[in-house]
């Protein structure tokens, strides 16, 4: 799946977000309607992006009375891949360095830090149980 996710361009992600939010296959008209709210893309641009996603194996088109589209890559898979790619590229694979950078730059609120501590503590308890 990582090979598929690596091929997704930023503009194509906008199409995928519409598909992910729909949670089911949807017709082209619905995709266009959603994108009209967030972009100024022409009809031909949307069709080109959908065609490219289909060619890459990321989206599946189903012909009924009209074409319906669904994503073959989940939002979670997409986010996991891109998060790991970011950590690898910017922090040489060190998640600890990413978190340290966020802490040093004051990008995390006190509430964020509390939630992270809770997650880490839960992880510690799971490790002890194994």
The first five atom37 places (N, CA, C, CB, O) and aatype in JSON, in Angstrom:
{
  "aatype": [20, 20, 20, 20, 20, 20, 20, 20, 20, 20, 20, 20, 20, 20, 20, 20, 20, 20, 20, 20, 20, 20, 20, 20, 20, 20, 20, 20, 20, 20, 20, 20, 20, 20, 20, 20, 20, 20, 20, 20, 20, 20, 20, 20, 20, 20, 20, 20, 20, 20, 20, 20, 20, 20, 20, 20, 20, 20, 20, 20, 20, 20, 20, 20, 20, 20, 20, 20, 20, 20, 20, 20, 20, 20, 20, 20, 20, 20, 20, 20, 20, 20, 20, 20, 20, 20, 20, 20, 20, 20, 20, 20, 20, 20, 20, 20, 20, 20, 20, 20, 20, 20, 20, 20, 20, 20, 20, 20, 20, 20, 20, 20, 20, 20, 20, 20, 20, 20, 20, 20, 20, 20, 20, 20, 20, 20, 20, 20, 20, 20],
  "atom_mask": [
    [1, 1, 1, 1, 1],
    [1, 1, 1, 1, 1],
    [1, 1, 1, 1, 1],
    [1, 1, 1, 1, 1],
    [1, 1, 1, 1, 1],
    [1, 1, 1, 1, 1],
    [1, 1, 1, 1, 1],
    [1, 1, 1, 1, 1],
    [1, 1, 1, 1, 1],
    [1, 1, 1, 1, 1],
    [1, 1, 1, 1, 1],
    [1, 1, 1, 1, 1],
    [1, 1, 1, 1, 1],
    [1, 1, 1, 1, 1],
    [1, 1, 1, 1, 1],
    [1, 1, 1, 1, 1],
    [1, 1, 1, 1, 1],
    [1, 1, 1, 1, 1],
    [1, 1, 1, 1, 1],
    [1, 1, 1, 1, 1],
    [1, 1, 1, 1, 1],
    [1, 1, 1, 1, 1],
    [1, 1, 1, 1, 1],
    [1, 1, 1, 1, 1],
    [1, 1, 1, 1, 1],
    [1, 1, 1, 1, 1],
    [1, 1, 1, 1, 1],
    [1, 1, 1, 1, 1],
    [1, 1, 1, 1, 1],
    [1, 1, 1, 1, 1],
    [1, 1, 1, 1, 1],
    [1, 1, 1, 1, 1],
    [1, 1, 1, 1, 1],
    [1, 1, 1, 1, 1],
    [1, 1, 1, 1, 1],
    [1, 1, 1, 1, 1],
    [1, 1, 1, 1, 1],
    [1, 1, 1, 1, 1],
    [1, 1, 1, 1, 1],
    [1, 1, 1, 1, 1],
    [1, 1, 1, 1, 1],
    [1, 1, 1, 1, 1],
    [1, 1, 1, 1, 1],
    [1, 1, 1, 1, 1],
    [1, 1, 1, 1, 1],
    [1, 1, 1, 1, 1],
    [1, 1, 1, 1, 1],
    [1, 1, 1, 1, 1],
    [1, 1, 1, 1, 1],
    [1, 1, 1, 1, 1],
    [1, 1, 1, 1, 1],
    [1, 1, 1, 1, 1],
    [1, 1, 1, 1, 1],
    [1, 1, 1, 1, 1],
    [1, 1, 1, 1, 1],
    [1, 1, 1, 1, 1],
    [1, 1, 1, 1, 1],
    [1, 1, 1, 1, 1],
    [1, 1, 1, 1, 1],
    [1, 1, 1, 1, 1],
    [1, 1, 1, 1, 1],
    [1, 1, 1, 1, 1],
    [1, 1, 1, 1, 1],
    [1, 1, 1, 1, 1],
    [1, 1, 1, 1, 1],
    [1, 1, 1, 1, 1],
    [1, 1, 1, 1, 1],
    [1, 1, 1, 1, 1],
    [1, 1, 1, 1, 1],
    [1, 1, 1, 1, 1],
    [1, 1, 1, 1, 1],
    [1, 1, 1, 1, 1],
    [1, 1, 1, 1, 1],
    [1, 1, 1, 1, 1],
    [1, 1, 1, 1, 1],
    [1, 1, 1, 1, 1],
    [1, 1, 1, 1, 1],
    [1, 1, 1, 1, 1],
    [1, 1, 1, 1, 1],
    [1, 1, 1, 1, 1],
    [1, 1, 1, 1, 1],
    [1, 1, 1, 1, 1],
    [1, 1, 1, 1, 1],
    [1, 1, 1, 1, 1],
    [1, 1, 1, 1, 1],
    [1, 1, 1, 1, 1],
    [1, 1, 1, 1, 1],
    [1, 1, 1, 1, 1],
    [1, 1, 1, 1, 1],
    [1, 1, 1, 1, 1],
    [1, 1, 1, 1, 1],
    [1, 1, 1, 1, 1],
    [1, 1, 1, 1, 1],
    [1, 1, 1, 1, 1],
    [1, 1, 1, 1, 1],
    [1, 1, 1, 1, 1],
    [1, 1, 1, 1, 1],
    [1, 1, 1, 1, 1],
    [1, 1, 1, 1, 1],
    [1, 1, 1, 1, 1],
    [1, 1, 1, 1, 1],
    [1, 1, 1, 1, 1],
    [1, 1, 1, 1, 1],
    [1, 1, 1, 1, 1],
    [1, 1, 1, 1, 1],
    [1, 1, 1, 1, 1],
    [1, 1, 1, 1, 1],
    [1, 1, 1, 1, 1],
    [1, 1, 1, 1, 1],
    [1, 1, 1, 1, 1],
    [1, 1, 1, 1, 1],
    [1, 1, 1, 1, 1],
    [1, 1, 1, 1, 1],
    [1, 1, 1, 1, 1],
    [1, 1, 1, 1, 1],
    [1, 1, 1, 1, 1],
    [1, 1, 1, 1, 1],
    [1, 1, 1, 1, 1],
    [1, 1, 1, 1, 1],
    [1, 1, 1, 1, 1],
    [1, 1, 1, 1, 1],
    [1, 1, 1, 1, 1],
    [1, 1, 1, 1, 1],
    [1, 1, 1, 1, 1],
    [1, 1, 1, 1, 1],
    [1, 1, 1, 1, 1],
    [1, 1, 1, 1, 1],
    [1, 1, 1, 1, 1],
    [1, 1, 1, 1, 1],
    [1, 1, 1, 1, 1]
  ],
  "atom_positions": [
    [[0.82, -1.21, 0.0], [0.0, 0.0, 0.0], [0.86, 1.26, 0.0], [-0.93, 0.0, 1.21], [0.46, 2.28, -0.55]],
    [[2.05, 1.19, 0.62], [2.93, 2.35, 0.66], [3.3, 2.84, -0.72], [4.19, 2.03, 1.43], [3.44, 4.05, -0.94]],
    [[3.45, 1.91, -1.67], [3.78, 2.3, -3.04], [2.67, 3.16, -3.64], [4.01, 1.07, -3.9], [2.94, 4.12, -4.37]],
    [[1.42, 2.81, -3.34], [0.3, 3.6, -3.84], [0.27, 4.98, -3.22], [-1.02, 2.88, -3.57], [0.1, 5.98, -3.91]],
    [[0.43, 5.04, -1.91], [0.37, 6.31, -1.19], [1.49, 7.25, -1.64], [0.45, 6.08, 0.33], [1.27, 8.45, -1.75]],
    [[2.66, 6.7, -1.9], [3.8, 7.53, -2.32], [3.54, 8.24, -3.64], [5.05, 6.67, -2.44], [4.16, 9.27, -3.91]],
    [[2.64, 7.72, -4.44], [2.37, 8.29, -5.77], [1.33, 9.42, -5.74], [1.89, 7.2, -6.69], [1.1, 10.06, -6.77]],
    [[0.71, 9.67, -4.6], [-0.39, 10.62, -4.52], [0.15, 12.05, -4.43], [-1.29, 10.31, -3.3], [0.91, 12.39, -3.53]],
    [[-0.27, 12.89, -5.38], [0.12, 14.31, -5.39], [-0.79, 15.09, -4.44], [0.03, 14.9, -6.83], [-1.89, 14.64, -4.11]],
    [[-0.33, 16.25, -4.01], [-1.11, 17.07, -3.08], [-2.49, 17.4, -3.64], [-0.36, 18.35, -2.76], [-3.49, 17.34, -2.91]],
    [[-2.56, 17.76, -4.9], [-3.86, 18.11, -5.49], [-4.8, 16.9, -5.49], [-3.68, 18.63, -6.93], [-6.01, 17.05, -5.32]],
    [[-4.25, 15.71, -5.69], [-5.06, 14.51, -5.69], [-5.61, 14.2, -4.29], [-4.24, 13.33, -6.19], [-6.65, 13.57, -4.15]],
    [[-4.9, 14.65, -3.29], [-5.35, 14.44, -1.91], [-6.69, 15.13, -1.67], [-4.3, 14.97, -0.92], [-7.51, 14.63, -0.89]],
    [[-6.92, 16.26, -2.32], [-8.2, 16.95, -2.16], [-9.35, 16.08, -2.65], [-8.19, 18.3, -2.93], [-10.42, 16.06, -2.03]],
    [[-9.14, 15.38, -3.73], [-10.15, 14.45, -4.23], [-10.36, 13.32, -3.23], [-9.74, 13.87, -5.62], [-11.49, 12.96, -2.91]],
    [[-9.25, 12.77, -2.73], [-9.33, 11.68, -1.77], [-10.07, 12.1, -0.5], [-7.94, 11.18, -1.41], [-10.83, 11.3, 0.06]],
    [[-9.87, 13.32, -0.05], [-10.57, 13.79, 1.16], [-12.09, 13.74, 0.96], [-10.13, 15.22, 1.51], [-12.83, 13.38, 1.87]],
    [[-12.53, 14.1, -0.22], [-13.97, 14.03, -0.52], [-14.44, 12.58, -0.45], [-14.27, 14.64, -1.92], [-15.49, 12.29, 0.11]],
    [[-13.65, 11.68, -1.03], [-14.02, 10.26, -1.02], [-13.99, 9.69, 0.4], [-13.08, 9.45, -1.93], [-14.87, 8.93, 0.79]],
    [[-12.97, 10.05, 1.16], [-12.88, 9.56, 2.55], [-14.06, 10.04, 3.38], [-11.56, 10.02, 3.2], [-14.63, 9.28, 4.16]],
    [[-14.42, 11.3, 3.22], [-15.55, 11.86, 3.99], [-16.87, 11.21, 3.61], [-15.63, 13.36, 3.78], [-17.77, 11.09, 4.44]],
    [[-16.99, 10.79, 2.36], [-18.23, 10.15, 1.9], [-18.39, 8.77, 2.51], [-18.25, 10.06, 0.37], [-19.51, 8.31, 2.73]],
    [[-17.28, 8.1, 2.79], [-17.28, 6.77, 3.41], [-17.96, 5.69, 2.56], [-17.95, 6.84, 4.74], [-18.16, 4.57, 3.05]],
    [[-18.29, 5.98, 1.34], [-18.87, 5.02, 0.42], [-18.6, 5.53, -0.99], [-20.42, 4.83, 0.67], [-18.14, 6.66, -1.17]],
    [[-18.87, 4.72, -1.99], [-18.68, 5.18, -3.36], [-19.67, 6.3, -3.66], [-18.83, 4.02, -4.38], [-20.82, 6.25, -3.23]],
    [[-19.21, 7.29, -4.4], [-20.09, 8.43, -4.71], [-19.95, 8.8, -6.19], [-19.76, 9.65, -3.81], [-18.9, 8.58, -6.8]],
    [[-21.0, 9.38, -6.75], [-20.95, 9.76, -8.16], [-20.1, 11.02, -8.37], [-22.37, 10.0, -8.69], [-19.86, 11.8, -7.45]],
    [[-19.66, 11.17, -9.6], [-18.82, 12.31, -9.96], [-19.48, 13.64, -9.58], [-18.52, 12.29, -11.46], [-18.81, 14.54, -9.08]],
    [[-20.78, 13.76, -9.8], [-21.48, 15.03, -9.51], [-21.31, 15.44, -8.04], [-22.98, 14.9, -9.84], [-21.14, 16.62, -7.75]],
    [[-21.35, 14.47, -7.14], [-21.18, 14.77, -5.72], [-19.75, 15.23, -5.42], [-21.53, 13.54, -4.87], [-19.52, 16.13, -4.61]],
    [[-18.79, 14.6, -6.09], [-17.39, 15.0, -5.9], [-17.21, 16.43, -6.37], [-16.42, 14.05, -6.68], [-16.62, 17.25, -5.67]],
    [[-17.72, 16.74, -7.56], [-17.61, 18.09, -8.11], [-18.28, 19.11, -7.2], [-18.24, 18.14, -9.51], [-17.72, 20.18, -6.97]],
    [[-19.46, 18.78, -6.68], [-20.19, 19.7, -5.81], [-19.39, 20.02, -4.54], [-21.56, 19.09, -5.43], [-19.32, 21.17, -4.12]],
    [[-18.8, 18.99, -3.95], [-17.98, 19.2, -2.73], [-16.76, 20.05, -3.05], [-17.54, 17.84, -2.14], [-16.42, 20.95, -2.28]],
    [[-16.11, 19.78, -4.17], [-14.89, 20.52, -4.51], [-15.17, 21.97, -4.9], [-14.16, 19.82, -5.65], [-14.3, 22.82, -4.76]],
    [[-16.37, 22.24, -5.38], [-16.75, 23.62, -5.69], [-16.71, 24.5, -4.45], [-18.15, 23.67, -6.31], [-16.49, 25.71, -4.55]],
    [[-16.91, 23.9, -3.28], [-16.91, 24.64, -2.02], [-15.49, 24.98, -1.56], [-17.61, 23.84, -0.95], [-15.3, 25.93, -0.8]],
    [[-14.5, 24.22, -2.01], [-13.14, 24.39, -1.5], [-12.1, 24.76, -2.56], [-12.7, 23.14, -0.82], [-10.99, 25.17, -2.22]],
    [[-12.45, 24.63, -3.82], [-11.47, 24.93, -4.87], [-12.14, 25.63, -6.05], [-10.78, 23.65, -5.35], [-13.37, 25.71, -6.14]],
    [[-11.31, 26.14, -6.92], [-11.82, 26.79, -8.13], [-11.49, 25.96, -9.37], [-11.23, 28.22, -8.27], [-11.36, 26.48, -10.47]],
    [[-11.35, 24.65, -9.16], [-11.01, 23.76, -10.25], [-12.13, 23.66, -11.27], [-10.68, 22.38, -9.72], [-13.31, 23.64, -10.94]],
    [[-11.7, 23.6, -12.52], [-12.63, 23.36, -13.62], [-13.04, 21.89, -13.62], [-11.99, 23.76, -14.99], [-12.37, 21.05, -13.04]],
    [[-14.13, 21.62, -14.28], [-14.64, 20.27, -14.44], [-13.55, 19.35, -15.01], [-15.88, 20.27, -15.34], [-13.38, 18.22, -14.55]],
    [[-12.83, 19.83, -16.0], [-11.81, 19.01, -16.66], [-10.66, 18.68, -15.71], [-11.28, 19.74, -17.9], [-10.08, 17.6, -15.79]],
    [[-10.33, 19.59, -14.81], [-9.25, 19.35, -13.84], [-9.65, 18.23, -12.89], [-8.93, 20.63, -13.05], [-8.85, 17.34, -12.61]],
    [[-10.86, 18.27, -12.4], [-11.35, 17.24, -11.48], [-11.35, 15.88, -12.18], [-12.78, 17.58, -10.97], [-10.92, 14.89, -11.6]],
    [[-11.83, 15.84, -13.41], [-11.85, 14.58, -14.16], [-10.44, 14.06, -14.4], [-12.58, 14.76, -15.5], [-10.2, 12.86, -14.32]],
    [[-9.51, 14.96, -14.69], [-8.11, 14.55, -14.91], [-7.52, 13.97, -13.63], [-7.27, 15.74, -15.39], [-6.85, 12.94, -13.68]],
    [[-7.75, 14.62, -12.5], [-7.22, 14.13, -11.22], [-7.82, 12.76, -10.87], [-7.51, 15.13, -10.09], [-7.11, 11.87, -10.41]],
    [[-9.12, 12.59, -11.09], [-9.76, 11.3, -10.84], [-9.18, 10.22, -11.76], [-11.28, 11.41, -11.03], [-8.93, 9.1, -11.32]],
    [[-8.98, 10.56, -13.03], [-8.41, 9.59, -13.97], [-7.02, 9.17, -13.52], [-8.36, 10.19, -15.39], [-6.68, 7.99, -13.57]],
    [[-6.2, 10.14, -13.1], [-4.84, 9.83, -12.63], [-4.87, 8.93, -11.39], [-4.08, 11.13, -12.31], [-4.09, 7.98, -11.28]],
    [[-5.77, 9.23, -10.47], [-5.89, 8.4, -9.26], [-6.3, 6.97, -9.61], [-6.91, 9.01, -8.29], [-5.84, 6.01, -9.0]],
    [[-7.18, 6.85, -10.6], [-7.6, 5.51, -11.05], [-6.43, 4.78, -11.71], [-8.79, 5.61, -12.04], [-6.22, 3.59, -11.47]],
    [[-5.66, 5.49, -12.53], [-4.51, 4.89, -13.21], [-3.44, 4.45, -12.21], [-3.9, 5.88, -14.21], [-2.74, 3.46, -12.43]],
    [[-3.32, 5.17, -11.11], [-2.34, 4.83, -10.07], [-2.82, 3.69, -9.18], [-2.05, 6.06, -9.21], [-2.05, 3.15, -8.39]],
    [[-4.08, 3.32, -9.31], [-4.62, 2.25, -8.48], [-5.05, 2.7, -7.1], [-3.62, 1.17, -8.35], [-5.2, 1.88, -6.2]],
    [[-5.24, 4.0, -6.93], [-5.61, 4.57, -5.63], [-7.12, 4.71, -5.51], [-4.93, 5.93, -5.44], [-7.67, 4.65, -4.41]],
    [[-7.79, 4.91, -6.64], [-9.25, 5.08, -6.68], [-9.82, 4.08, -7.68], [-9.65, 6.55, -7.06], [-9.2, 3.78, -8.7]],
    [[-11.0, 3.58, -7.36], [-11.69, 2.66, -8.24], [-12.93, 3.34, -8.79], [-12.06, 1.34, -7.51], [-13.71, 3.91, -8.03]],
    [[-13.11, 3.27, -10.11], [-14.3, 3.82, -10.76], [-15.24, 2.69, -11.12], [-13.91, 4.64, -12.03], [-14.82, 1.66, -11.67]],
    [[-16.5, 2.87, -10.82], [-17.52, 1.86, -11.08], [-18.58, 2.49, -11.99], [-18.16, 1.31, -9.74], [-19.16, 3.52, -11.64]],
    [[-18.81, 1.88, -13.13], [-19.81, 2.42, -14.07], [-21.18, 1.85, -13.73], [-19.43, 2.09, -15.55], [-21.4, 0.64, -13.81]],
    [[-22.08, 2.75, -13.36], [-23.49, 2.38, -13.16], [-24.26, 3.22, -14.17], [-23.99, 2.64, -11.64], [-23.93, 3.21, -15.36]],
    [[-25.27, 3.94, -13.73], [-25.89, 4.9, -14.66], [-24.92, 6.04, -14.96], [-27.22, 5.46, -14.06], [-24.96, 6.63, -16.04]],
    [[-24.05, 6.34, -13.99], [-22.92, 7.27, -14.14], [-21.74, 6.64, -13.41], [-23.27, 8.73, -13.56], [-21.89, 5.6, -12.76]],
    [[-20.58, 7.27, -13.51], [-19.43, 6.73, -12.78], [-19.51, 7.07, -11.29], [-18.12, 7.29, -13.37], [-19.82, 8.2, -10.9]],
    [[-19.22, 6.06, -10.48], [-19.1, 6.21, -9.04], [-17.64, 5.93, -8.69], [-20.08, 5.23, -8.26], [-16.98, 5.11, -9.33]],
    [[-17.14, 6.62, -7.67], [-15.74, 6.49, -7.28], [-15.62, 6.15, -5.81], [-14.98, 7.78, -7.6], [-16.41, 6.59, -4.98]],
    [[-14.59, 5.35, -5.5], [-14.26, 5.07, -4.1], [-12.75, 4.94, -3.97], [-14.98, 3.76, -3.59], [-12.07, 4.5, -4.9]],
    [[-12.27, 5.34, -2.83], [-10.83, 5.27, -2.55], [-10.44, 3.84, -2.2], [-10.44, 6.23, -1.42], [-11.16, 3.14, -1.48]],
    [[-9.28, 3.42, -2.7], [-8.73, 2.11, -2.34], [-7.68, 2.24, -1.25], [-8.12, 1.44, -3.58], [-7.14, 1.24, -0.76]],
    [[-7.38, 3.48, -0.87], [-6.42, 3.78, 0.2], [-7.18, 4.51, 1.29], [-5.2, 4.63, -0.32], [-7.87, 5.5, 1.02]],
    [[-7.06, 4.04, 2.52], [-7.77, 4.71, 3.62], [-7.02, 5.98, 4.05], [-7.93, 3.75, 4.82], [-5.83, 6.14, 3.8]],
    [[-7.74, 6.84, 4.7], [-7.13, 8.07, 5.22], [-6.05, 7.72, 6.24], [-8.2, 8.99, 5.86], [-5.02, 8.38, 6.31]],
    [[-6.29, 6.68, 7.04], [-5.31, 6.26, 8.04], [-4.02, 5.79, 7.38], [-5.89, 5.14, 8.92], [-2.92, 6.14, 7.82]],
    [[-4.14, 4.99, 6.32], [-2.95, 4.53, 5.59], [-2.18, 5.7, 5.01], [-3.35, 3.55, 4.47], [-0.95, 5.75, 5.08]],
    [[-2.92, 6.64, 4.43], [-2.3, 7.83, 3.85], [-1.56, 8.63, 4.92], [-3.37, 8.71, 3.17], [-0.41, 9.03, 4.73]],
    [[-2.23, 8.87, 6.04], [-1.62, 9.66, 7.12], [-0.42, 8.95, 7.74], [-2.65, 9.96, 8.2], [0.6, 9.59, 8.0]],
    [[-0.53, 7.64, 7.97], [0.59, 6.88, 8.53], [1.82, 6.97, 7.64], [0.2, 5.42, 8.73], [2.92, 7.23, 8.12]],
    [[1.62, 6.75, 6.35], [2.74, 6.8, 5.41], [3.4, 8.18, 5.43], [2.27, 6.45, 3.99], [4.62, 8.3, 5.54]],
    [[2.58, 9.22, 5.32], [3.13, 10.57, 5.24], [3.77, 11.02, 6.54], [2.05, 11.55, 4.86], [4.76, 11.76, 6.52]],
    [[3.23, 10.58, 7.68], [3.85, 10.9, 8.96], [5.22, 10.25, 9.06], [2.95, 10.44, 10.12], [6.2, 10.9, 9.45]],
    [[5.29, 8.97, 8.7], [6.58, 8.28, 8.76], [7.57, 8.88, 7.77], [6.4, 6.79, 8.48], [8.76, 9.01, 8.08]],
    [[7.09, 9.24, 6.6], [7.96, 9.87, 5.59], [8.52, 11.2, 6.12], [7.18, 10.1, 4.26], [9.69, 11.5, 5.93]],
    [[7.67, 11.98, 6.77], [8.1, 13.25, 7.36], [9.15, 13.02, 8.45], [6.9, 14.01, 7.94], [10.18, 13.7, 8.48]],
    [[8.88, 12.07, 9.32], [9.83, 11.76, 10.41], [11.15, 11.27, 9.83], [9.23, 10.68, 11.37], [12.22, 11.68, 10.29]],
    [[11.09, 10.41, 8.84], [12.32, 9.92, 8.21], [13.1, 11.04, 7.55], [11.99, 8.84, 7.17], [14.32, 11.12, 7.69]],
    [[12.4, 11.91, 6.84], [13.06, 12.97, 6.06], [13.61, 14.09, 6.95], [12.08, 13.56, 5.06], [14.73, 14.56, 6.74]],
    [[12.83, 14.51, 7.94], [13.24, 15.66, 8.75], [13.98, 15.3, 10.03], [12.05, 16.47, 9.09], [14.79, 16.09, 10.53]],
    [[13.71, 14.11, 10.57], [14.25, 13.76, 11.88], [15.01, 12.43, 11.86], [13.14, 13.7, 12.89], [15.17, 11.79, 12.9]],
    [[15.47, 12.03, 10.69], [16.26, 10.8, 10.52], [15.59, 9.6, 11.19], [17.66, 11.0, 11.11], [16.26, 8.73, 11.76]],
    [[14.26, 9.55, 11.11], [13.52, 8.43, 11.65], [13.23, 8.48, 13.13], [14.24, 7.2, 11.36], [12.66, 7.54, 13.68]],
    [[13.61, 9.57, 13.8], [13.45, 9.67, 15.25], [12.16, 10.4, 15.62], [14.66, 10.39, 15.86], [12.07, 11.62, 15.48]],
    [[11.18, 9.65, 16.1], [9.94, 10.25, 16.58], [10.21, 11.12, 17.8], [8.9, 9.16, 16.92], [9.58, 12.16, 17.98]],
    [[11.14, 10.68, 18.62], [11.51, 11.45, 19.82], [11.98, 12.85, 19.41], [12.63, 10.72, 20.62], [11.62, 13.84, 20.06]],
    [[12.78, 12.95, 18.35], [13.26, 14.26, 17.9], [12.13, 15.13, 17.36], [14.33, 14.09, 16.83], [12.16, 16.35, 17.51]],
    [[11.14, 14.51, 16.74], [9.97, 15.25, 16.28], [9.23, 15.86, 17.46], [9.02, 14.34, 15.47], [8.93, 17.06, 17.46]],
    [[8.96, 15.04, 18.47], [8.23, 15.53, 19.65], [9.05, 16.6, 20.36], [7.92, 14.36, 20.62], [8.49, 17.61, 20.8]],
    [[10.36, 16.4, 20.49], [11.23, 17.4, 21.12], [11.16, 18.72, 20.36], [12.68, 16.9, 21.19], [11.14, 19.79, 20.96]],
    [[11.14, 18.64, 19.04], [11.04, 19.85, 18.21], [9.72, 20.57, 18.46], [11.19, 19.5, 16.72], [9.69, 21.8, 18.56]],
    [[8.64, 19.81, 18.56], [7.33, 20.41, 18.83], [7.31, 21.08, 20.21], [6.22, 19.34, 18.74], [6.76, 22.17, 20.37]],
    [[7.91, 20.42, 21.18], [7.97, 20.99, 22.52], [8.82, 22.26, 22.55], [8.52, 19.97, 23.51], [8.44, 23.26, 23.15]],
    [[9.98, 22.2, 21.89], [10.89, 23.35, 21.87], [10.29, 24.57, 21.17], [12.19, 22.97, 21.19], [10.59, 25.71, 21.52]],
    [[9.45, 24.32, 20.18], [8.89, 25.44, 19.42], [7.54, 25.9, 19.95], [8.74, 25.04, 17.96], [6.87, 26.73, 19.34]],
    [[7.13, 25.35, 21.1], [5.87, 25.71, 21.74], [4.66, 25.49, 20.84], [5.91, 27.16, 22.18], [3.71, 26.26, 20.87]],
    [[4.7, 24.43, 20.03], [3.59, 24.1, 19.14], [2.52, 23.26, 19.84], [4.11, 23.36, 17.93], [1.43, 23.08, 19.31]],
    [[2.85, 22.76, 21.03], [1.9, 21.94, 21.77], [1.35, 22.72, 22.95], [2.57, 20.63, 22.26], [2.09, 23.36, 23.69]],
    [[0.03, 22.67, 23.12], [-0.59, 23.32, 24.27], [-0.4, 22.43, 25.49], [-2.11, 23.6, 24.0], [0.01, 21.28, 25.37]],
    [[-0.71, 22.97, 26.66], [-0.63, 22.18, 27.89], [-1.56, 20.97, 27.79], [-0.99, 23.04, 29.12], [-1.23, 19.88, 28.24]],
    [[-2.72, 21.19, 27.2], [-3.68, 20.09, 27.02], [-3.1, 19.01, 26.1], [-5.01, 20.62, 26.44], [-3.25, 17.82, 26.37]],
    [[-2.45, 19.43, 25.02], [-1.8, 18.47, 24.11], [-0.76, 17.64, 24.86], [-1.14, 19.21, 22.92], [-0.67, 16.43, 24.68]],
    [[0.02, 18.31, 25.69], [1.08, 17.62, 26.45], [0.47, 16.62, 27.42], [1.96, 18.66, 27.22], [0.98, 15.51, 27.57]],
    [[-0.63, 17.01, 28.09], [-1.31, 16.08, 29.0], [-1.79, 14.85, 28.25], [-2.5, 16.78, 29.69], [-1.63, 13.72, 28.72]],
    [[-2.39, 15.07, 27.09], [-2.89, 13.94, 26.29], [-1.75, 13.03, 25.86], [-3.66, 14.45, 25.06], [-1.89, 11.81, 25.9]],
    [[-0.64, 13.61, 25.45], [0.52, 12.8, 25.05], [1.06, 12.0, 26.23], [1.62, 13.7, 24.48], [1.41, 10.82, 26.08]],
    [[1.13, 12.63, 27.4], [1.58, 11.9, 28.59], [0.67, 10.71, 28.88], [1.62, 12.83, 29.81], [1.14, 9.61, 29.19]],
    [[-0.62, 10.94, 28.76], [-1.59, 9.88, 29.0], [-1.4, 8.74, 27.99], [-3.02, 10.43, 28.92], [-1.44, 7.57, 28.36]],
    [[-1.2, 9.09, 26.74], [-0.96, 8.07, 25.71], [0.32, 7.29, 25.99], [-0.87, 8.71, 24.33], [0.35, 6.07, 25.85]],
    [[1.36, 7.99, 26.4], [2.63, 7.32, 26.7], [2.49, 6.43, 27.92], [3.74, 8.36, 26.93], [3.03, 5.32, 27.94]],
    [[1.77, 6.88, 28.93], [1.54, 6.06, 30.12], [0.73, 4.81, 29.79], [0.82, 6.87, 31.2], [1.02, 3.73, 30.3]],
    [[-0.25, 4.96, 28.94], [-1.04, 3.8, 28.51], [-0.14, 2.82, 27.77], [-2.21, 4.24, 27.61], [-0.25, 1.61, 27.97]],
    [[0.74, 3.33, 26.91], [1.69, 2.48, 26.2], [2.6, 1.73, 27.17], [2.52, 3.31, 25.24], [2.9, 0.56, 26.95]],
    [[3.05, 2.42, 28.23], [3.9, 1.78, 29.24], [3.16, 0.63, 29.91], [4.34, 2.8, 30.3], [3.75, -0.43, 30.14]],
    [[1.88, 0.82, 30.23], [1.1, -0.22, 30.89], [0.92, -1.42, 29.96], [-0.27, 0.33, 31.34], [0.96, -2.57, 30.41]],
    [[0.71, -1.16, 28.67], [0.56, -2.25, 27.72], [1.86, -3.03, 27.6], [0.14, -1.71, 26.35], [1.83, -4.25, 27.45]],
    [[3.01, -2.34, 27.65], [4.32, -3.0, 27.58], [4.52, -3.91, 28.8], [5.47, -1.95, 27.5], [5.04, -5.02, 28.67]],
    [[4.11, -3.43, 29.98], [4.3, -4.21, 31.2], [3.43, -5.45, 31.19], [3.98, -3.35, 32.42], [3.82, -6.47, 31.76]],
    [[2.27, -5.39, 30.57], [1.35, -6.54, 30.53], [1.84, -7.62, 29.56], [-0.04, -6.08, 30.12], [1.4, -8.76, 29.66]],
    [[2.72, -7.28, 28.65], [3.2, -8.26, 27.66], [4.39, -9.0, 28.12], [3.52, -7.6, 26.38], [4.9, -9.86, 27.39]]
  ]
}
